[in-house]
Amino acid sequence: MTLLDMTPVSSPTSIVDRDARANQDAEQKNENMPVGEEEREDAMILRAIEEVEQQENKSRRPDRYFEAVGRRKTAVARVRLFTKQGDFIVNEKQYRTYFPTASLQRITEEALRKMKLWERFRISVKVYGGGTKAQAEAIRHGLARCLIKFNADFRKRLKRAGFLTRDPRAKERKKFGLKKARRAPQWAKR
């Protein structure tokens, strides 16, 4: 006798029972699913958050975080996204005091608001270089990358919004013989 002859054969009724149970489970999941695509994505987001929170409860480290780097022009932002609720800190200041204008605040919040996760996380950012607008956009870029590390399913919506693309535009270097990058000295024919 070979090993294959000795393996037990399952009865046809057990296979049918298993398939019936699987179909019932799938129907229950379909009944609980929302109709629209946005609602389906929102439900998926909530499920992902619950899973991460359950994993966090099991882990020993209470301060679990996701880290990413965002860049814009010469600004570089190191973003840490902690899985527990808390403040949004930029260079050891509240982000509303660091970015006093509403437009800069909106830029920094954009990735979280797009995913409907505003005030779900504690965020710590170290940002340097560039101006305030470049810093705000670098933070947005870093936050979007953190959210993908948190849940890879967020990639589609963040990519569609353009938050994952590193904006390559930067100041062009000055060339010798010219006054600026392309501005030539004034030329007189006579």
C-alpha positions as CSV (number, residue, x, y, z in Angstrom):
1,M,0.0,0.0,0.0
2,T,1.1,3.5,-0.8
3,L,0.7,6.6,1.3
4,L,-2.0,7.9,-1.1
5,D,-4.1,4.7,-0.5
6,M,-4.0,5.3,3.2
7,T,-5.3,8.9,3.2
8,P,-8.9,9.2,4.3
9,V,-11.4,10.1,1.7
10,S,-14.0,12.7,2.9
11,S,-17.6,11.8,2.3
12,P,-19.5,13.8,-0.3
13,T,-22.0,15.1,2.3
14,S,-19.2,16.8,4.2
15,I,-18.0,18.6,1.1
16,V,-21.6,19.7,0.3
17,D,-22.0,20.9,3.9
18,R,-18.8,22.9,3.8
19,D,-19.8,24.6,0.5
20,A,-23.2,25.5,1.9
21,R,-21.7,27.1,5.0
22,A,-19.3,29.1,2.8
23,N,-22.2,30.3,0.6
24,Q,-24.1,31.4,3.7
25,D,-21.1,33.3,5.1
26,A,-20.6,35.1,1.7
27,E,-24.3,36.0,1.6
28,Q,-24.2,37.5,5.1
29,K,-21.1,39.6,4.2
30,N,-22.9,40.8,1.0
31,E,-26.0,41.8,3.0
32,N,-23.8,43.9,5.3
33,M,-21.9,45.7,2.5
34,P,-23.0,49.2,1.4
35,V,-24.2,49.8,-2.2
36,G,-22.0,52.7,-3.4
37,E,-18.3,52.5,-4.1
38,E,-17.4,55.4,-1.7
39,E,-19.4,53.7,1.1
40,R,-17.8,50.4,0.4
41,E,-14.3,52.0,0.6
42,D,-15.4,53.8,3.9
43,A,-16.5,50.5,5.3
44,M,-13.2,48.9,4.3
45,I,-11.3,51.8,6.0
46,L,-13.2,51.2,9.2
47,R,-12.5,47.5,9.1
48,A,-8.8,48.1,8.5
49,I,-8.7,50.5,11.5
50,E,-10.4,48.0,13.7
51,E,-7.9,45.3,12.7
52,V,-5.0,47.5,13.4
53,E,-6.4,48.4,16.8
54,Q,-6.9,44.7,17.6
55,Q,-3.3,44.0,16.6
56,E,-2.2,47.0,18.7
57,N,-4.0,45.6,21.8
58,K,-2.2,42.3,21.3
59,S,1.3,43.9,20.9
60,R,3.4,44.8,23.8
61,R,4.5,48.2,22.6
62,P,1.8,50.8,23.3
63,D,3.3,53.5,21.0
64,R,3.1,51.8,17.6
65,Y,3.7,54.1,14.7
66,F,4.2,54.2,10.9
67,E,7.0,56.5,9.6
68,A,7.6,58.0,6.2
69,V,9.4,60.9,4.5
70,G,7.7,63.5,2.3
71,R,9.5,66.0,0.1
72,R,8.7,69.2,-1.9
73,K,11.2,71.5,-3.4
74,T,13.9,71.6,-0.7
75,A,11.6,70.8,2.2
76,V,11.9,67.4,3.9
77,A,9.3,66.1,6.4
78,R,9.7,63.1,8.6
79,V,6.2,62.0,9.6
80,R,5.2,59.6,12.3
81,L,1.7,58.4,12.5
82,F,0.8,56.9,15.8
83,T,-2.2,54.5,15.9
84,K,-3.7,56.1,19.0
85,Q,-5.7,59.3,19.0
86,G,-3.9,62.6,19.9
87,D,-2.4,65.9,18.7
88,F,-0.9,66.9,15.4
89,I,2.6,68.2,16.3
90,V,4.9,69.9,13.8
91,N,8.4,70.7,15.1
92,E,7.2,70.4,18.7
93,K,4.4,72.9,18.1
94,Q,0.7,72.4,17.4
95,Y,0.3,72.4,13.7
96,R,-2.2,75.3,13.9
97,T,0.4,77.5,15.5
98,Y,3.2,76.4,13.1
99,F,1.0,77.0,10.1
100,P,-1.1,80.1,11.0
101,T,-3.0,80.5,7.7
102,A,-6.0,78.4,6.8
103,S,-4.7,77.4,3.4
104,L,-1.5,75.9,4.8
105,Q,-3.5,74.1,7.5
106,R,-5.8,72.7,4.8
107,I,-2.9,71.4,2.8
108,T,-1.4,69.5,5.8
109,E,-4.8,68.0,6.7
110,E,-5.8,67.0,3.1
111,A,-4.6,63.4,3.0
112,L,-6.3,62.6,6.3
113,R,-9.5,64.4,5.4
114,K,-9.6,62.6,2.0
115,M,-9.5,59.2,3.8
116,K,-12.0,60.5,6.5
117,L,-9.5,59.7,9.2
118,W,-9.2,63.2,10.7
119,E,-8.5,63.1,14.5
120,R,-8.0,59.3,14.4
121,F,-4.2,59.4,14.9
122,R,-1.5,61.2,16.8
123,I,0.9,62.7,14.3
124,S,4.4,63.9,15.0
125,V,6.4,65.7,12.2
126,K,9.9,67.0,12.0
127,V,10.2,69.3,8.9
128,Y,13.1,71.4,7.7
129,G,14.1,73.3,4.6
130,G,12.1,75.2,2.1
131,G,9.3,77.7,2.8
132,T,6.1,77.3,4.7
133,K,4.1,76.2,1.7
134,A,6.7,73.6,0.6
135,Q,6.9,72.3,4.2
136,A,3.1,71.9,4.2
137,E,3.1,70.0,0.9
138,A,6.0,67.9,2.2
139,I,4.0,67.0,5.3
140,R,1.0,66.0,3.1
141,H,3.2,63.8,0.9
142,G,4.7,62.1,4.0
143,L,1.3,61.6,5.6
144,A,0.0,60.0,2.5
145,R,2.9,57.6,2.5
146,C,2.3,56.8,6.2
147,L,-1.4,56.0,5.5
148,I,-0.3,53.5,2.8
149,K,2.0,51.8,5.3
150,F,-1.0,51.7,7.7
151,N,-3.2,50.2,5.1
152,A,-2.2,49.4,1.5
153,D,-5.9,49.6,0.4
154,F,-5.7,53.4,0.7
155,R,-3.3,53.7,-2.2
156,K,-5.9,53.9,-4.9
157,R,-7.8,56.9,-3.4
158,L,-4.6,58.7,-2.4
159,K,-3.0,58.2,-5.8
160,R,-6.2,59.5,-7.5
161,A,-6.0,62.6,-5.4
162,G,-2.4,63.1,-6.3
163,F,-1.0,63.0,-2.8
164,L,1.6,60.2,-3.5
165,T,3.3,61.9,-6.4
166,R,6.5,63.6,-5.5
167,D,6.2,67.0,-7.2
168,P,9.6,67.3,-9.1
169,R,9.4,71.1,-9.7
170,A,12.3,72.9,-8.1
171,K,14.4,76.0,-8.7
172,E,16.7,75.6,-11.7
173,R,20.4,76.2,-11.0
174,K,22.1,79.4,-12.2
175,K,24.4,79.0,-15.1
176,F,27.7,81.0,-15.5
177,G,27.6,83.6,-18.2
178,L,23.9,84.3,-17.4
179,K,22.3,86.5,-14.7
180,K,19.9,83.7,-13.5
181,A,19.1,80.2,-14.7
182,R,18.0,81.4,-18.1
183,R,18.1,85.2,-18.0
184,A,20.9,86.4,-20.3
185,P,22.6,89.8,-19.8
186,Q,21.2,92.6,-21.8
187,W,22.6,92.6,-25.4
188,A,22.9,95.7,-27.6
189,K,23.3,95.3,-31.3
190,R,25.2,98.7,-31.7
